[in-house]
Amino acid sequence: MPMLKAGNSPKTLLMNTPKPEAADVIRVAAETLDAICTARGIKVRDLDDAMIDELLRSSTQEYLVSDTLIADIMAHETVVGA
């Protein structure tokens, strides 16, 4: 399976893999964790299991909140612009 590159989402990468195996999913998860750490200026090797769990939880929460906000803004603009 190819490495995750800029512009490719983990979902796209897995969907474009004919039959992803557990190792492929783990590789994408590790690359995602590495990307999150890079964005926050930290190193994966400096994290323990609890810190990784919290980093993934908080990053997921940030993603969900930002997605909701974007959806709310677009819905509001649609109503206001109508």
Residue pairs with C-beta under 8 A, 6 or more apart in sequence:
1 13
1 17
1 20
1 24
1 27
2 13
3 27
3 31
4 10
4 13
4 28
4 31
4 32
4 35
10 28
10 29
10 31
10 32
13 28
14 20
14 24
14 25
14 28
17 24
33 44
33 52
33 55
33 56
34 44
36 55
36 56
36 59
37 43
37 44
37 47
37 55
40 55
44 52
47 55
